[in-house]
Amino acid sequence: MVIVMKPGAPREEVAKVQAVLERLGMEVTSVKGTQQTVFALVGDTKSIDIGAIEANKHVEKVLRVQQPYKLASRTFHPADTVVEIGGCKIGGGHVAVMAGPCSVESEEQMIHTAMLVKGHGAKMLRGGAYKPRTSPYSFQGLGEEGLNMLVKAREATGLPFVTEVMCIETFDIVEEKADLIQIGARNMQNFPLLKRAGRSRKPILLKRGLSATLEEFLMSAEYIIAGGNPNVILCERGIRSFDTYTRNVLDLSVIPAVKELSHLPIIVDPSHACGKWSMVEPLAKASMAVGADGLIIEVHHNPEEALCDGSQSLKPEKFGHLMASVRKIYAAV
């Protein structure tokens, strides 16, 4: 349930309404805007007398939210959320591209790549220090050493960076160094990790799970917001299908669906969606055409020798061509 107070309602009246709701056993989250306050209620609201609440002259309206997610719902938060990361804004009409290699391999590689992608217009650097791999024998990442290389690349170029956290044990060190913390597809429903992300002071990039429904995706975001962290960016990276030609199937319909149901920004990862470098640019253009708030693209200076996902990584010149193309699409829409 969502309760919207009238613009300019006295502070003491707003506090009284909140106190009444809490006495009824509700978990109440309030969002205070410049003009009015909105309450989101979590709990069994069937016992609440809506008429009695609406009788208060300072209450504008009471809405029952049918979706299980409340705080991620556009009903609760009608305006688009804008997440700011090191001067880079995402959401609410602000579009950003993040680019870089799947895995951090060396300090020289990260600084070189960061300079190249920045030159082509990327606003953020991406790179994996801790890598979730299907095979235990695959390269697992450089860990904290890799994080330090990302920090060096940020110092050299001014680009904020996003990197993945895999578990609660390494959350603190990733939180300390990263500008944007990624929770990967395999951890979308790692609920202890989501709760820890909710206590973080850093924004979170939440990737959709391999077979997750839209509701499950938004419920995972709800965990983070309910924990106290409103700065969540969603990421569509393809879902599993029966077809094995591409790595995954990019669900473009989820972008307008999220825009309708939620206030959270959503970006697209076309690299993981297809697993083929030749398909990354057309999928990136399609993503921008349907309203994505940004892209996260894998770029490697020498994909043939990449330690991870070379087949889906763009060479810098190909990335430059992609950026020129998506600018035209964004201008058109």
C-alpha positions as CSV (number, residue, x, y, z in Angstrom):
1,M,0.0,0.0,0.0
2,V,1.1,3.5,-0.8
3,I,-0.1,6.6,1.0
4,V,0.5,10.0,-0.6
5,M,0.4,13.1,1.7
6,K,-0.8,16.4,0.2
7,P,1.8,18.9,-0.8
8,G,2.7,21.2,2.1
9,A,1.2,18.9,4.8
10,P,2.5,20.0,8.2
11,R,5.4,18.0,9.5
12,E,3.6,17.1,12.7
13,E,0.6,15.8,10.7
14,V,2.9,13.6,8.6
15,A,4.5,12.3,11.7
16,K,1.1,11.4,13.2
17,V,0.1,9.5,10.1
18,Q,3.3,7.5,10.2
19,A,2.9,6.8,13.9
20,V,-0.7,5.5,13.3
21,L,0.5,3.2,10.6
22,E,3.4,1.8,12.7
23,R,1.0,1.1,15.6
24,L,-1.0,-1.0,13.2
25,G,2.1,-3.2,12.7
26,M,3.2,-1.9,9.3
27,E,6.8,-1.6,8.2
28,V,6.7,2.0,7.0
29,T,9.2,3.6,4.5
30,S,8.9,7.3,3.9
31,V,10.2,9.3,0.9
32,K,10.2,13.0,1.5
33,G,10.2,15.2,-1.6
34,T,10.4,18.9,-1.7
35,Q,6.6,19.3,-1.7
36,Q,5.1,16.1,-0.3
37,T,5.8,12.8,1.6
38,V,4.9,9.3,0.3
39,F,4.7,6.3,2.6
40,A,5.2,2.7,1.4
41,L,3.7,0.1,3.6
42,V,5.0,-3.5,3.9
43,G,2.9,-6.0,5.8
44,D,-0.6,-7.3,5.9
45,T,-2.6,-4.2,5.0
46,K,-6.0,-5.9,4.9
47,S,-6.8,-4.6,8.4
48,I,-6.2,-1.0,7.5
49,D,-9.4,1.1,7.2
50,I,-8.6,3.0,4.0
51,G,-11.6,5.3,4.5
52,A,-10.3,6.4,7.9
53,I,-6.9,7.2,6.4
54,E,-8.4,9.1,3.5
55,A,-10.6,11.1,5.9
56,N,-7.4,12.8,7.1
57,K,-7.5,16.2,5.3
58,H,-3.7,16.0,4.8
59,V,-3.8,12.7,2.9
60,E,-4.1,13.1,-0.9
61,K,-4.7,9.4,-1.8
62,V,-4.2,5.8,-0.7
63,L,-3.2,3.2,-3.3
64,R,-3.1,-0.5,-3.0
65,V,-0.1,-1.9,-4.7
66,Q,-0.8,-5.3,-6.3
67,Q,2.8,-6.1,-7.1
68,P,4.9,-7.8,-4.4
69,Y,7.6,-5.3,-5.0
70,K,6.7,-1.9,-3.4
71,L,9.8,0.3,-3.2
72,A,10.9,-0.6,-6.8
73,S,7.4,0.1,-8.1
74,R,6.5,3.2,-10.1
75,T,3.3,3.5,-8.0
76,F,5.4,4.3,-5.0
77,H,8.0,6.4,-6.8
78,P,6.5,7.9,-10.0
79,A,9.6,9.9,-11.0
80,D,12.5,8.2,-12.7
81,T,15.4,7.4,-10.4
82,V,18.7,9.0,-11.5
83,V,21.8,7.3,-10.2
84,E,25.0,9.4,-10.2
85,I,28.4,7.8,-10.2
86,G,31.5,10.0,-10.2
87,G,29.7,12.7,-12.2
88,C,28.1,10.2,-14.6
89,K,24.3,10.1,-14.4
90,I,22.1,7.1,-15.4
91,G,18.3,7.2,-15.7
92,G,15.7,10.0,-16.2
93,G,17.0,10.8,-19.7
94,H,20.7,10.4,-18.8
95,V,22.4,7.7,-20.8
96,A,25.8,6.2,-20.2
97,V,28.0,3.6,-21.7
98,M,30.4,1.5,-19.6
99,A,33.2,-0.4,-21.4
100,G,36.3,-2.5,-20.8
101,P,37.5,-6.0,-20.7
102,C,35.7,-9.0,-19.1
103,S,38.7,-9.6,-16.9
104,V,41.5,-7.4,-15.5
105,E,44.7,-8.9,-16.7
106,S,47.4,-6.3,-16.1
107,E,47.8,-2.7,-15.0
108,E,49.0,-1.7,-18.5
109,Q,46.0,-3.4,-20.1
110,M,43.5,-1.5,-17.9
111,I,45.1,1.9,-18.3
112,H,45.5,1.5,-22.1
113,T,41.9,0.2,-22.5
114,A,40.5,2.9,-20.2
115,M,42.1,5.6,-22.3
116,L,40.8,4.1,-25.5
117,V,37.2,3.7,-24.4
118,K,37.2,7.2,-22.9
119,G,38.4,8.5,-26.2
120,H,35.4,6.9,-27.9
121,G,32.9,8.4,-25.4
122,A,32.5,5.8,-22.6
123,K,31.6,7.3,-19.3
124,M,32.6,4.4,-17.1
125,L,35.2,1.6,-17.2
126,R,34.3,-2.0,-16.6
127,G,36.5,-4.9,-15.5
128,G,36.3,-8.1,-13.6
129,A,38.6,-8.6,-10.6
130,Y,36.6,-11.5,-9.1
131,K,35.2,-13.8,-11.8
132,P,32.3,-16.2,-11.5
133,R,33.2,-19.0,-14.0
134,T,31.2,-22.1,-15.0
135,S,34.3,-24.2,-14.9
136,P,36.6,-24.3,-11.8
137,Y,39.5,-24.6,-14.1
138,S,38.9,-21.3,-15.9
139,F,40.7,-18.1,-15.0
140,Q,39.1,-16.8,-11.7
141,G,40.4,-13.3,-11.8
142,L,43.2,-11.4,-9.9
143,G,41.1,-10.5,-6.9
144,E,42.3,-7.6,-4.8
145,E,45.3,-7.1,-7.1
146,G,42.9,-6.6,-10.0
147,L,40.9,-4.1,-8.0
148,N,44.1,-2.1,-7.4
149,M,44.7,-2.1,-11.2
150,L,41.2,-0.7,-11.8
151,V,42.0,2.0,-9.2
152,K,45.1,2.9,-11.2
153,A,43.1,3.1,-14.4
154,R,40.7,5.5,-12.7
155,E,43.5,7.7,-11.5
156,A,45.0,7.8,-15.0
157,T,41.8,8.6,-16.8
158,G,39.2,9.9,-14.4
159,L,36.8,7.2,-15.4
160,P,34.8,5.7,-12.5
161,F,34.6,1.9,-12.7
162,V,32.2,-1.0,-12.2
163,T,33.3,-4.4,-11.0
164,E,31.6,-7.5,-9.7
165,V,31.3,-8.7,-6.1
166,M,30.7,-12.4,-5.7
167,C,30.3,-13.0,-2.0
168,I,29.8,-11.2,1.4
169,E,33.4,-12.1,2.3
170,T,34.9,-9.8,-0.3
171,F,32.1,-7.1,-0.3
172,D,34.0,-4.7,2.0
173,I,37.1,-4.5,-0.2
174,V,35.0,-4.1,-3.4
175,E,32.9,-1.5,-1.7
176,E,36.0,0.4,-0.6
177,K,37.5,0.6,-4.1
178,A,34.7,0.4,-6.7
179,D,32.5,3.3,-7.8
180,L,29.6,1.0,-8.9
181,I,29.2,-2.6,-7.5
182,Q,27.9,-5.2,-9.8
183,I,25.9,-8.2,-8.6
184,G,26.1,-10.7,-11.5
185,A,23.4,-12.9,-13.0
186,R,24.3,-16.0,-11.0
187,N,24.0,-14.0,-7.8
188,M,20.7,-12.2,-8.6
189,Q,18.9,-14.3,-5.9
190,N,21.8,-14.6,-3.5
191,F,19.7,-13.0,-0.8
192,P,22.4,-12.5,1.9
193,L,24.5,-10.7,-0.7
194,L,21.5,-8.6,-1.7
195,K,20.9,-7.6,1.9
196,R,24.5,-6.6,2.3
197,A,24.2,-4.5,-0.9
198,G,21.2,-2.8,0.7
199,R,23.5,-1.6,3.5
200,S,26.1,-0.3,1.1
201,R,26.8,3.4,0.5
202,K,27.7,2.6,-3.1
203,P,25.3,2.2,-6.0
204,I,24.5,-1.3,-7.2
205,L,24.3,-2.7,-10.8
206,L,22.0,-5.7,-10.6
207,K,22.1,-8.1,-13.5
208,R,19.1,-10.3,-14.4
209,G,19.4,-14.0,-13.6
210,L,19.8,-16.6,-16.3
211,S,16.1,-17.7,-16.1
212,A,14.6,-14.9,-14.0
213,T,11.2,-13.6,-14.6
214,L,10.6,-9.8,-14.5
215,E,8.9,-10.1,-11.1
216,E,11.8,-12.0,-9.7
217,F,14.2,-9.4,-11.1
218,L,12.4,-6.5,-9.5
219,M,12.0,-8.4,-6.2
220,S,15.8,-8.8,-6.1
221,A,16.0,-5.0,-6.5
222,E,13.5,-4.7,-3.8
223,Y,15.8,-6.5,-1.3
224,I,18.5,-3.8,-2.0
225,I,16.2,-0.8,-1.7
226,A,14.4,-2.2,1.4
227,G,17.8,-2.5,3.0
228,G,18.3,1.2,2.7
229,N,20.1,1.6,-0.7
230,P,17.9,3.3,-3.3
231,N,20.7,3.6,-5.9
232,V,20.0,0.5,-8.0
233,I,20.6,0.1,-11.8
234,L,19.1,-2.9,-13.5
235,C,20.9,-4.7,-16.3
236,E,19.4,-7.0,-18.9
237,R,22.1,-9.4,-20.1
238,G,20.1,-12.1,-21.9
239,I,18.1,-15.1,-20.6
240,R,18.5,-18.8,-21.2
241,S,16.6,-20.4,-24.1
242,F,16.5,-23.7,-25.9
243,D,18.5,-22.2,-28.8
244,T,22.3,-22.6,-28.5
245,Y,23.4,-20.5,-31.5
246,T,23.9,-17.5,-29.2
247,R,25.1,-17.5,-25.6
248,N,21.7,-16.2,-24.4
249,V,18.6,-14.5,-25.8
250,L,18.4,-10.8,-25.4
251,D,15.0,-9.9,-24.0
252,L,14.4,-6.3,-25.4
253,S,10.8,-6.4,-24.2
254,V,12.0,-6.2,-20.6
255,I,13.2,-2.6,-21.1
256,P,9.8,-1.0,-21.8
257,A,8.2,-3.3,-19.3
258,V,10.6,-2.0,-16.6
259,K,9.9,1.5,-17.6
260,E,6.2,0.9,-17.1
261,L,6.4,-0.9,-13.8
262,S,9.5,0.6,-12.1
263,H,11.3,3.9,-11.6
264,L,14.7,2.2,-11.7
265,P,17.1,2.8,-14.7
266,I,17.9,-0.2,-16.9
267,I,20.9,-0.8,-19.1
268,V,21.7,-3.6,-21.5
269,D,24.8,-5.9,-21.8
270,P,24.7,-7.1,-25.4
271,S,28.1,-8.8,-25.1
272,H,26.9,-11.4,-22.7
273,A,23.5,-11.6,-24.4
274,C,24.9,-13.0,-27.7
275,G,28.5,-14.1,-26.9
276,K,29.5,-13.1,-30.5
277,W,31.4,-9.9,-31.1
278,S,29.8,-9.5,-34.6
279,M,26.3,-9.2,-33.0
280,V,27.1,-6.7,-30.2
281,E,26.7,-3.6,-32.3
282,P,23.2,-4.4,-33.8
283,L,21.9,-5.5,-30.3
284,A,23.3,-2.3,-28.8
285,K,21.5,-0.2,-31.4
286,A,18.3,-2.1,-30.8
287,S,18.6,-1.6,-27.0
288,M,18.9,2.2,-27.4
289,A,16.0,2.2,-29.8
290,V,13.7,0.7,-27.2
291,G,14.7,3.1,-24.5
292,A,17.7,1.6,-22.5
293,D,19.4,4.0,-20.1
294,G,22.8,2.8,-21.2
295,L,25.1,-0.1,-22.3
296,I,27.8,-2.2,-20.8
297,I,30.2,-3.4,-23.5
298,E,33.2,-5.7,-23.4
299,V,36.2,-4.2,-25.1
300,H,39.7,-5.8,-25.4
301,H,42.8,-4.7,-27.3
302,N,43.6,-8.2,-28.3
303,P,40.5,-10.5,-28.0
304,E,42.4,-13.5,-29.5
305,E,44.5,-13.6,-26.3
306,A,41.9,-12.5,-23.7
307,L,41.8,-14.6,-20.6
308,C,38.0,-14.5,-20.6
309,D,35.2,-14.0,-23.2
310,G,37.4,-12.9,-26.1
311,S,34.8,-14.1,-28.5
312,Q,32.3,-11.5,-27.4
313,S,34.8,-8.6,-26.9
314,L,35.1,-5.7,-29.4
315,K,38.4,-4.4,-30.5
316,P,38.7,-0.6,-29.7
317,E,38.1,0.5,-33.3
318,K,34.9,-1.6,-33.4
319,F,33.8,0.0,-30.2
320,G,34.4,3.4,-31.7
321,H,32.1,2.4,-34.6
322,L,29.5,1.2,-32.2
323,M,29.5,4.4,-30.2
324,A,29.0,6.5,-33.4
325,S,26.1,4.3,-34.3
326,V,24.3,4.4,-30.9
327,R,24.6,8.2,-30.8
328,K,22.6,8.4,-34.0
329,I,20.0,6.0,-32.6
330,Y,19.7,7.9,-29.3
331,A,19.4,11.2,-31.2
332,A,16.6,9.7,-33.3
333,V,14.5,8.4,-30.4
